[in-house]
Amino acid sequence: MNLTLLNAQVIASDNYVAFTFFIGCMAMMAASVFFFFEIQNTSVKWRTSVLVSGLITFIAAVHYYYMRGYNLETGESPTFFRYVDWTLTVPLMCVEFYLITKKAGAKTDLLWKLIFASLVMLVTGYLGETVDREKSVMWGVISGLAYFYIAYLVWFGEVAQLAKGAGEAVAKATKTLAWFVLVGWAIYPLGYILGTPGGLFGLQLVSDPAAASHAMDIVYNIGDAVNKIGFGLVVYALSRKEVA
Ligand SMILES: *C/C=C(C)/C=C/C=C(C)/C=C/C1=C(C)CCCC1(C)C
């Protein structure tokens, strides 16, 4: 038996990064099972929304399984898996906004606007973290602009307008989801600032490169748990209130 390989699977008690990957994986799995099983207790009107909540956490669970193993074996940031995960799950969060406001007349062009902005946000973030790290500040700023556009749409733009006309429960849930976008999603640029050499417009908060990437992973892992599971639970709660 290969003992070194077995040892690589042991999480050292001070390895907080590996710990958050492990917890993240378990939490996403549990949330997925919950959302999937609850579909049968959900009124037809909200089934697709709860299904999408489950898909978001399920896709994350699979990625976390890989990210956990990758990080444990290499000690490095699983940047590639991270961004594949986000590229699938963030557009699905846009789908949630669309499905909720669809009852009040949302058109698919609103969905495409949200998805396009989220892809710009993620592709530029990926460039800043990987192939063009020297220009991480520039990519971070472009990514941030796309992020603000999404926040604008859900706080004041079409999503907010439509939600107002969709009944009290939908309006309230949309407001809560908008808070997730404004506060929950703001966790991510913080991780980016901690982890990339450009820092906050040149101000390097963590100078040791290994420590910087560890800090970034922990912040991203917290962000994912808050946003993916929290977002899904808001949609779930809405599905319980609006029984029809
Ligand atoms: C489940 C995953 C979610 C909700 C991921 C969200 C990611 C972001 C909001 C990332 C935003 C970024 C910026 C606004 C600037 C710096 C680069 C990013 C990609 C970290």
The ligand as an ORCA input file, in Angstrom:
! r2SCAN-3c Opt
* xyz 0 1
  C     -21.307     30.855     -6.436
  C     -20.400     31.795     -6.880
  C     -20.585     33.159     -6.903
  C     -21.835     33.822     -6.433
  C     -19.482     33.921     -7.393
  C     -19.454     35.249     -7.504
  C     -18.285     35.895     -7.935
  C     -18.094     37.248     -7.987
  C     -19.171     38.215     -7.650
  C     -16.773     37.705     -8.393
  C     -16.439     38.983     -8.565
  C     -15.118     39.539     -8.889
  C     -15.024     40.930     -8.885
  C     -16.232     41.813     -8.685
  C     -13.741     41.651     -9.090
  C     -12.541     40.778     -8.955
  C     -12.711     39.501     -9.673
  C     -13.890     38.672     -9.186
  C     -14.181     37.687    -10.317
  C     -13.466     37.899     -7.931
*
